[in-house]
Amino acid sequence: LINGRLITQNDIDCGANVAVIPEMCVKGLFGNFNPIGKKVIIQDEKYGSKALTIVGTIDFDIGMDMTMDEMADSIPGMLIVPFTTYQNFYQTNTIDELEIVFPKDADSKDIADKAKRYLELLHNTEDKYTFTSSQQMQDTVNSVINVIQVAILAIGAISLIVGGIGIMNIMLVSVTERTREIG
């Protein structure tokens, strides 16, 4: 927590129209002004709009190697709201995604296993939930980038070989023609 307060149990129980905003998004939305107490409006074509009051700012690190400026550009308006506020706005009683933020030195696999076991016990289900860490997402992105790099390298190599063969043929024809002329 940097400024203000976090979401409370009372906010969840009442479905309060409050939000906590990551510090990296404050500048993009509010400039140099303090966002505490300010209103933001979320809009959806299907569900309309809702005004939310900013009650706190947090230092939010998603665990990827991005600078704060890059993150602010990619997530300019991220808000954290009580899940009941989300459910009321989108008229649903389900939660599709749950994000767990923990210290960098914590064992992410252990936390994921405990969270999965808890949800399975809570809902009396088995193998219904999947967990993906930010490291796994980053590894996936890196592997896609590596494949693209290899493909570009292969295309470049093929282009050089074809170009080289073309130039060699032209040189061979030129030398052959000159050999006839010179004798």
Buried (B, 14 or more C-beta within 10 A) or exposed (E): EEBBEEBEEEBBEEBBBBBBBBBBBBBBBBEEEEBBEBEBEBEEEEEEEBEBBBBBBBEBBBBEEBEEEEBBEEBEEBBBBBEBBBBBBEEEEEEEEEEEEEEEEEEBEEBBEEBBEEBBEEEEEEEEBEBEBBEEEBEEEEEEEEEEEEEEEEEEEEEEEEEEEEEEEEEEEEEEEEEEEEE
